[in-house]
Amino acid sequence: MKLTKSARSKIPTSKFAGPNRSFPVNDKDHAKAALMDINSAPASARPKIRAKAKGLLSGIK
């Protein structure tokens, strides 16, 4: 589940939910991790992270 620097750099920006390419949600494991760690994100970014992660988990892209 841990991304290497090289693997992370290959993920399109559209597959990140947080500011500055934080909170990758490129797959279900990372979407779940984003939801578990959402409290470490700025409060203003949390709705976007939550929506993007839940969207991926429910099959919405």
KAGIBEL-V173145 format. One line per field, one symbol per residue. ss: DSSP state (@ for helix, = for strand, . for the rest). phi: phi as a letter, one per 30 degrees, with the letter a starting at -180 (. if undefined). burial: 1 if it has 9 or more other ideal C-beta (glycine too) atoms within 8 Angstrom, else 0. A space follows every 50 residues. Layout:
ss: ???
phi: ???
burial: ???
This chain:
ss: ....@@@@@@..@@@=..@@@..=...@@@@@@@@@.@@@..@@@@@@@@ @@@@@@@....
phi: .dcdedddddddedccccdhhchdbdadddddddddcddddeedcdddde dddddddcjdc
burial: 00100001001000011100011110000111111011001000110111 11111110000
